[in-house]
Amino acid sequence: MHLRFSSSTTADGVVERDFTLGDVPGVLWAAFPPTPGAPLLLLGHGGGLHKRAPGLVARARQAVIRDGFAAVALDAPGHGDRPRSDEDARWVTAMRRAREDGRPLGPVLDPFNRSLAERSVPEWRAAIDALLALPEIGPDVPLGWSGMTLATAIGVPLAAAEPRIRALIVGGSLAYDWLLEAARKVTVPVEVLLPWDDPELDRASGIALFEAFASEDKTLHAFPGSHFRVPADRVDTRFFVRHLAGPAAT
């Protein structure tokens, strides 16, 4: 797939560039002027959100301004600027009805998120290939993954399949069998975020996901409330400074 940039804006030393990779839209944030060799942070968005969700954009800009990274986000299938398939629409409708009726979301989210992950992982791997071929990024930069809920369903299988990812922050997910299977293949440093009082995502799922990771360096961060209001300091890019940029950057 060919990477094609469209619009570009610059503010506060951050250049923000929209692109498409085939029919997948994305955004790349980087320092201006560029700093080749900077770590690249892969940012996944939550379910129902998109590549320009305010919290995601804030984390991207913080990663560039404070930590000296570049950052990238893609719209997941059926999210943001991507059309929703008929099958995805049926899953979304079923999920909304289950939520309205107070029924568990797992029976709907399990196949839905698995399908989204199966489609998204090849797209992210193609995006990594294309971005690392850019002279302003470079071929050997370390990669990190960050994101919750849907981004966990995508990011964990991606990290299991993609050896170039060296650290990840995930959380706020049910413990699907296929997700736990992927987590058992991940050995890089990981932080798991656990919304302690979430009415839709039980604590046991978050703990099961944490236990499944094969990483020797892993941390579980529990916080009050649900995944709808995650404290900003819980998704802290300084974790990636330690693991991607090395002691000198810290």
C-alpha positions in Angstrom: 0.0 0.0 0.0 1.2 3.5 -0.8 1.5 6.2 1.9 0.1 9.5 0.7 0.2 12.7 2.7 -2.5 15.3 2.2 -2.8 18.3 4.6 -0.2 19.6 7.0 -0.3 22.1 9.9 2.4 23.3 12.3 1.9 24.7 15.8 4.1 24.9 18.9 6.9 23.0 17.1 4.7 20.1 16.2 3.9 19.3 12.6 0.6 17.4 12.1 0.2 15.6 8.8 -2.8 13.7 7.5 -2.2 10.7 5.3 -3.8 7.7 3.8 -2.3 4.3 3.4 -4.5 2.6 0.8 -7.9 3.5 2.1 -6.8 3.7 5.7 -6.7 7.3 7.0 -4.2 8.3 9.6 -2.3 11.2 11.3 1.4 11.6 12.0 2.7 14.1 14.6 6.4 14.9 14.7 8.8 17.6 15.7 9.4 20.6 13.4 12.1 20.5 12.2 12.0 16.7 12.2 14.4 14.6 14.3 15.1 11.4 12.5 15.6 8.4 14.8 13.1 9.6 17.4 11.0 6.8 18.9 7.6 6.4 17.3 4.5 6.0 19.5 1.6 4.1 18.0 -1.7 5.4 19.4 -4.9 3.4 19.3 -8.3 4.9 19.9 -11.2 3.5 21.9 -14.3 2.0 20.5 -16.6 4.5 18.9 -13.8 7.1 18.8 -11.3 8.0 16.0 -7.8 9.1 15.3 -8.5 12.7 16.4 -10.2 12.0 19.7 -9.2 14.9 22.0 -7.4 12.7 24.6 -5.4 10.9 21.8 -4.3 14.2 20.2 -3.2 15.5 23.6 -1.1 12.4 24.2 0.4 12.7 20.7 1.4 16.3 21.2 2.8 15.6 24.7 4.9 12.8 23.3 6.4 15.1 20.6 6.8 18.3 22.7 7.9 16.8 26.1 9.4 13.5 25.1 10.9 14.1 21.7 8.9 11.3 20.0 6.9 11.1 16.8 3.3 9.7 17.1 0.8 8.2 14.7 -2.8 7.2 14.8 -5.1 5.3 12.4 -8.8 5.1 12.2 -9.9 1.5 13.0 -12.3 -0.1 10.5 -15.8 1.5 10.7 -14.5 4.4 12.8 -13.7 8.0 12.1 -13.5 8.6 8.3 -13.9 4.9 7.4 -17.3 3.5 6.4 -19.0 1.0 8.6 -19.9 -2.4 7.1 -23.3 -3.9 7.4 -21.9 -6.5 9.8 -20.2 -3.9 11.9 -23.4 -1.9 12.0 -25.3 -5.0 13.3 -22.7 -5.5 16.1 -22.9 -1.8 17.1 -26.7 -2.0 17.2 -26.5 -5.2 19.3 -24.0 -3.6 21.7 -26.2 -0.5 22.2 -29.3 -2.6 22.9 -27.4 -4.7 25.4 -26.1 -1.6 27.1 -29.7 -0.1 27.2 -31.1 -3.3 28.6 -28.4 -3.7 31.2 -27.2 -7.0 29.7 -23.5 -8.1 29.6 -21.6 -6.7 26.6 -19.1 -9.5 26.3 -21.2 -11.8 24.0 -21.3 -8.9 21.5 -17.9 -7.3 22.1 -16.0 -10.6 21.8 -16.6 -11.4 18.1 -16.8 -7.7 17.2 -13.5 -6.7 18.7 -11.9 -9.9 17.4 -13.0 -9.0 13.9 -11.7 -5.4 14.3 -8.4 -6.7 15.5 -8.0 -9.2 12.7 -8.6 -6.4 10.2 -6.5 -3.8 12.0 -3.3 -5.7 12.7 -2.3 -6.0 9.1 -3.1 -2.3 8.5 -0.9 -1.3 11.4 1.9 -3.5 10.3 1.7 -2.0 6.8 1.7 1.5 8.3 4.8 0.7 10.4 6.6 -0.4 7.2 5.6 2.7 5.3 6.4 5.1 8.1 9.8 3.6 8.9 10.7 4.0 5.3 10.4 7.8 5.6 13.7 9.7 6.0 12.2 11.8 8.8 11.4 8.7 10.8 14.1 6.1 10.0 14.2 2.4 9.7 15.4 1.3 13.1 13.4 3.5 15.5 11.9 1.9 18.6 8.1 1.6 18.7 5.6 1.7 21.5 1.8 1.1 21.6 -0.7 3.0 23.7 -4.5 2.8 24.1 -7.4 1.4 26.0 -10.6 -0.7 25.2 -10.6 -1.3 21.5 -7.0 -0.2 21.3 -6.2 -3.0 23.7 -8.0 -5.5 21.5 -5.9 -4.3 18.6 -2.6 -3.5 20.3 -2.1 -6.8 22.1 -2.3 -9.0 19.0 -0.3 -6.4 17.2 2.5 -6.5 19.8 2.4 -10.3 19.7 2.9 -10.3 15.9 5.2 -7.3 15.6 8.7 -7.6 17.2 9.5 -4.0 16.5 7.1 -2.9 19.3 9.2 -2.7 22.5 6.7 -1.5 25.1 2.9 -1.0 25.5 0.2 0.5 27.7 -3.2 -1.1 27.4 -6.2 -1.8 29.6 -10.0 -1.5 30.0 -10.9 -4.7 28.2 -12.7 -7.9 28.8 -10.6 -11.0 29.0 -11.5 -12.6 25.7 -9.8 -16.0 25.1 -8.1 -14.8 21.9 -6.8 -11.7 23.6 -5.3 -13.7 26.5 -3.7 -16.0 24.0 -2.1 -13.0 22.3 -1.0 -11.6 25.6 0.9 -14.8 26.5 3.1 -14.1 23.5 4.1 -10.6 24.6 7.4 -10.3 26.5 8.1 -6.6 26.3 7.5 -4.1 29.1 3.8 -3.5 29.6 1.5 -1.4 31.8 -2.1 -2.5 32.2 -4.6 0.1 33.3 -7.6 -1.2 35.3 -10.7 1.0 35.8 -11.7 -0.4 39.3 -15.4 0.6 39.3 -16.3 0.0 35.7 -19.9 -1.4 35.4 -19.1 -2.9 32.0 -15.6 -4.2 32.4 -15.1 -6.4 35.4 -12.0 -6.2 37.6 -11.3 -9.9 37.1 -10.9 -9.4 33.3 -8.3 -6.7 33.9 -6.4 -8.8 36.3 -6.6 -11.9 34.0 -5.1 -9.8 31.1 -2.3 -8.6 33.4 -1.5 -12.1 34.5 -1.5 -13.4 30.9 1.3 -11.2 29.7 4.6 -13.1 29.6 6.6 -9.9 30.3 9.0 -9.9 33.2 8.6 -6.1 33.4 4.8 -5.5 33.9 2.8 -3.2 36.1 -0.9 -3.1 37.0 -2.3 0.4 37.6 -5.8 0.5 39.1 -7.8 3.7 39.3 -11.3 4.6 40.6 -14.1 5.0 38.1 -14.7 3.6 34.7 -13.0 3.6 31.3 -15.0 6.6 30.2 -13.0 8.9 32.4 -9.3 7.9 32.6 -7.1 10.2 34.6 -4.6 11.7 32.2 -1.6 10.8 34.3 -2.5 7.1 34.0 -1.6 7.1 30.3 1.8 8.6 30.9 4.2 8.7 28.0 7.2 8.8 30.4 6.8 5.1 30.6 7.9 5.0 27.0 10.8 7.4 27.6 12.2 4.8 30.0 11.7 1.9 27.7 12.2 3.4 24.2 14.5 6.4 24.6 16.9 5.0 27.2 18.5 6.4 30.4 20.0 9.4 28.7 16.5 10.7 27.8 15.2 10.0 31.2 
